[in-house]
């Protein structure tokens, strides 16, 4: 990415600048604030470019191509090179241009100048913002200790919740919560690691399980347990399940709700809420007693 003055902003340079700023805030110093990088991309008049990127509208992160004209995104479309993207983007992904250029989008730091709730703000520089935040954090740490800090990173699918934890370590303590990952995603993965050492994401709702997206997938049976791809990701996960059924994959839905996926399933198990652990244990007992494996045809 080129700046207006011709300097090059590399990925490494950006990461270094972000890291230095985070440390400065954590340690209560503005030493790294001047390392913040301001980048502007210069375009020739009427120039149009196709930029490969991805959608951050949800955790799926579909591959997209953005058409940029005179420095402004004018079109978003799916990238056909990635099989997960399917035949097109969902309405949320296509609305990315509106989110990018919405007049209420926060583009620079604002500092409250009136009473709380009066909605009065003034624009400040990034250096001022980093200094102010670092000062307040240091005051709080000295008066109450590092464990007084509590922070969150937003909903599930946020790509940087581990970065927030790293900041917490540099700060010396604190508490965090994340309304998607911390209550669902991270505990699930941690349980997998502890039980069988598997370091993988087994949920199609999180956009992984990549073997499901390809036509030569070895999957023969697919259990949809407590989720509904046709609701949660109709443009990708929902479509993928439809494609699996067309290829002869058998689907089993474990859900007390009669969802669209349940209506199309080969087997629907409408278990009473709270009894699914008993079902899971019975399956495990059957697998152990019959010496089955995940690749068994039974």
MARKE-415293 format. One record per residue (C-alpha): residue number from 1; chain; x, y, z. Coordinates in steps of 0.2 Angstrom, whole numbers, m for minus. Example, Ala and Ser with C-alpha at 12.3 -4.5 7.8 and 13.67 -1.06 7.14 Angstrom:
BEGIN
  semar  lumdo     xx     yy     zz
      1      A     62    m22     39
      2      A     68     m5     36
END
This chain:
BEGIN
  semar  lumdo     xx     yy     zz
      1      A      0      0      0
      2      A      8     17     m5
      3      A      6     33      5
      4      A      3     49     m4
      5      A     21     54     m1
      6      A     27     38     m9
      7      A     32     29      6
      8      A     28     11      7
      9      A     17      4     22
     10      A     22    m14     23
     11      A     12    m27     34
     12      A     27    m29     45
     13      A     28    m10     48
     14      A      9     m9     52
     15      A     11    m23     64
     16      A     26    m15     73
     17      A     17      1     74
     18      A      1     m7     81
     19      A     11    m17     94
     20      A     22     m2    100
     21      A      6      8    102
     22      A     m2     m6    112
     23      A     13     m7    123
     24      A     13     12    126
     25      A     m5     11    132
     26      A     m1     m3    143
     27      A     14      4    151
     28      A      7     22    153
     29      A     19     30    141
     30      A     17     40    125
     31      A     34     35    118
     32      A     27     25    104
     33      A     12     36    100
     34      A     23     45     86
     35      A     25     28     77
     36      A      7     28     72
     37      A      6     27     53
     38      A     m6     37     42
     39      A     m8     29     25
     40      A    m17     36     10
     41      A    m18     27     m7
     42      A    m16     38    m22
     43      A    m27     34    m37
     44      A    m26     42    m54
     45      A    m41     51    m61
     46      A    m55     39    m66
     47      A    m44     24    m62
     48      A    m53      8    m58
     49      A    m45     m6    m48
     50      A    m51    m24    m43
     51      A    m45    m27    m25
     52      A    m46    m45    m18
     53      A    m51    m44      0
     54      A    m63    m52     12
     55      A    m80    m48     20
     56      A    m79    m45     39
     57      A    m98    m45     41
     58      A    m98    m61     50
     59      A    m86    m75     56
     60      A    m87    m83     39
     61      A    m76    m70     31
     62      A    m81    m74     13
     63      A    m68    m70     m1
     64      A    m74    m54    m11
     65      A    m68    m43    m25
     66      A    m70    m24    m22
     67      A    m70    m13    m37
     68      A    m62      4    m32
     69      A    m65     19    m43
     70      A    m56     36    m39
     71      A    m51     29    m22
     72      A    m69     24    m18
     73      A    m77      7    m17
     74      A    m91      6    m29
     75      A    m95    m13    m30
     76      A    m93    m28    m20
     77      A    m94    m46    m27
     78      A    m89    m63    m23
     79      A    m72    m70    m28
     80      A    m75    m86    m38
     81      A    m58    m92    m34
     82      A    m63    m98    m17
     83      A    m76   m112    m17
     84      A    m83   m107      0
     85      A    m90    m91     m7
     86      A   m103   m100    m17
     87      A   m114    m92    m30
     88      A   m114    m75    m22
     89      A   m114    m64     m6
     90      A   m127    m62      7
     91      A   m137    m46     10
     92      A   m126    m42     24
     93      A   m110    m44     14
     94      A   m117    m33      0
     95      A   m121    m19     12
     96      A   m102    m17     16
     97      A   m101     m2      6
     98      A   m115      7     16
     99      A   m105      2     32
    100      A    m89      9     25
    101      A    m95     26     20
    102      A   m109     28     33
    103      A   m109     46     40
    104      A   m110     40     58
    105      A    m95     28     56
    106      A    m81     32     68
    107      A    m65     37     58
    108      A    m55     46     71
    109      A    m54     48     90
    110      A    m67     59     99
    111      A    m66     65    117
    112      A    m81     70    127
    113      A    m81     89    131
    114      A    m98     90    139
    115      A   m108     81    153
    116      A   m110     62    151
    117      A   m125     59    140
    118      A   m124     77    132
    119      A   m117     70    116
    120      A   m104     83    115
    121      A    m87     79    107
    122      A    m71     86    100
    123      A    m60     78     88
    124      A    m42     74     94
    125      A    m27     66     86
    126      A    m22     48     88
    127      A     m7     53     99
    128      A    m18     63    111
    129      A    m30     48    112
    130      A    m16     35    116
    131      A     m9     47    129
    132      A    m26     50    137
    133      A    m30     31    138
    134      A    m13     27    144
    135      A    m14     40    158
    136      A    m31     34    164
    137      A    m26     16    163
    138      A    m10     20    174
    139      A    m21     30    186
    140      A    m33     16    188
    141      A    m19      3    190
    142      A    m10     13    204
    143      A    m26     16    214
    144      A    m36      0    212
    145      A    m23    m13    205
    146      A    m22    m21    187
    147      A    m37    m33    191
    148      A    m49    m18    191
    149      A    m48    m18    172
    150      A    m62    m26    162
    151      A    m63    m26    143
    152      A    m72    m35    129
    153      A    m68    m36    110
    154      A    m86    m38    103
    155      A    m96    m52     96
    156      A    m90    m69     90
    157      A    m79    m69     75
    158      A    m69    m54     80
    159      A    m52    m59     74
    160      A    m42    m51     87
    161      A    m48    m57    104
    162      A    m31    m65    107
    163      A    m23    m49    105
    164      A    m34    m41    118
    165      A    m28    m55    130
    166      A    m10    m51    125
    167      A    m13    m33    130
    168      A    m20    m39    147
    169      A     m4    m49    150
    170      A      6    m33    147
    171      A     m5    m23    158
    172      A     m2    m35    172
    173      A    m20    m42    175
    174      A    m38    m38    172
    175      A    m53    m47    166
    176      A    m61    m50    149
    177      A    m77    m56    141
    178      A    m81    m59    123
    179      A   m100    m63    120
    180      A    m96    m75    107
    181      A    m79    m83    108
    182      A    m76    m83    127
    183      A    m93    m91    130
    184      A    m93   m103    115
    185      A    m79   m104    103
    186      A    m63   m104    115
    187      A    m71   m116    128
    188      A    m76   m128    114
    189      A    m58   m128    106
    190      A    m50   m129    124
    191      A    m61   m144    128
    192      A    m55   m153    111
    193      A    m37   m150    116
    194      A    m39   m157    133
    195      A    m49   m172    128
    196      A    m41   m179    113
    197      A    m27   m166    108
    198      A    m37   m161     92
    199      A    m32   m143     87
    200      A    m46   m140     75
    201      A    m63   m131     73
    202      A    m77   m144     70
    203      A    m91   m131     68
    204      A    m98   m126     51
    205      A   m106   m111     60
    206      A    m88   m104     62
    207      A    m84   m106     43
    208      A    m72   m120     45
    209      A    m73   m139     43
    210      A    m66   m135     26
    211      A    m68   m153     20
    212      A    m87   m150     18
    213      A    m85   m136      5
    214      A    m77   m147     m9
    215      A    m85   m158    m21
    216      A    m73   m172    m17
    217      A    m77   m172      1
    218      A    m75   m189     10
    219      A    m90   m185     22
    220      A   m104   m197     21
    221      A   m114   m193     36
    222      A   m116   m176     44
    223      A   m123   m172     61
    224      A   m130   m155     64
    225      A   m131   m153     83
    226      A   m139   m138     91
    227      A   m136   m127     76
    228      A   m145   m122     60
    229      A   m134   m118     45
    230      A   m149   m112     35
    231      A   m153    m99     48
    232      A   m135    m94     53
    233      A   m127    m93     36
    234      A   m139    m96     22
    235      A   m127    m89      8
    236      A   m113   m101     13
    237      A   m116   m114     27
    238      A   m134   m117     22
    239      A   m130   m119      4
    240      A   m116   m130      8
    241      A   m128   m142     18
    242      A   m139   m142      3
    243      A   m125   m147     m9
    244      A   m120   m161      3
    245      A   m137   m168      3
    246      A   m138   m167    m16
    247      A   m122   m177    m16
    248      A   m130   m191     m6
    249      A   m123   m186     11
    250      A   m135   m191     25
    251      A   m139   m178     38
    252      A   m144   m180     56
    253      A   m151   m165     65
    254      A   m151   m165     84
    255      A   m162   m150     89
    256      A   m179   m148     99
    257      A   m184   m136     86
    258      A   m191   m141     69
    259      A   m179   m130     59
    260      A   m177   m130     40
    261      A   m162   m141     41
    262      A   m173   m153     52
    263      A   m186   m153     39
    264      A   m174   m159     26
    265      A   m164   m171     37
    266      A   m164   m190     35
    267      A   m165   m191     54
    268      A   m172   m178     66
    269      A   m169   m181     84
    270      A   m180   m168     94
    271      A   m172   m171    111
    272      A   m179   m162    126
    273      A   m169   m147    131
    274      A   m155   m152    143
    275      A   m155   m171    138
    276      A   m143   m170    124
    277      A   m128   m175    135
    278      A   m136   m191    138
    279      A   m138   m194    119
    280      A   m120   m190    117
    281      A   m114   m202    130
    282      A   m125   m216    123
    283      A   m117   m213    106
    284      A    m99   m213    114
    285      A   m104   m229    123
    286      A   m110   m237    107
    287      A    m94   m232     97
    288      A    m83   m239    111
    289      A    m92   m255    113
    290      A    m92   m259     95
    291      A    m74   m253     92
    292      A    m79   m240     79
    293      A    m69   m226     72
    294      A    m73   m209     65
    295      A    m70   m217     47
    296      A    m81   m232     50
    297      A    m95   m235     38
    298      A   m107   m240     51
END
